[in-house]
Amino acid sequence: MTTDFSALFGYPAAALTTLAFIPQAWQSWRTRDLSGISLPMYAMFTLGVALWLGYGLVTDSLPVIAANAVTLLLASVVLWLKIVETRRTSI
């Protein structure tokens, strides 16, 4: 019973926190303006998401796996764009 009840929180939480990254990734991709994004913060965040994905895989938690796999993809796009922007502006 506890597992069924926890899914009422896990799946919506996973969906909402993952979907929250779509506007940032889309805006960053579309405008290529990442001046307001902190490279160290996004690097640490992306690594943290990768670790959460690993945790989800080890614990076999589908909400954690699904949310962090998608979030890792979106965060990696923003991080990549920020790295490209940083290299371009430092030349």
C-alpha positions, 0 to 999 in steps of 0.5 A: 500500500505504501508503494502505491500511495508514494506513486501519487507523489512520485510521478507528478513530482517527476513530471513537474520538475522535469517539464519545468526545464523545457522552457529554459532549454527551448529559450536557450536553444532558440535565442542562444542567449545564456548570459544569465546562466551560471556555468559553474551552477549548471555544471554542478546541477547537471552532474547532480542530475546524472547522479540522481539518475544513477541513484534511480537506476540502483534503487530501481525507481521508475519516477526517479529514472524517468525524470532524471533521464529527461532532465539530464538531456535538457540540462546537458543541452543548456550546459553545452550551449553555455560552454559554447557561448563561454568559449566564443566570448572569451576568444 
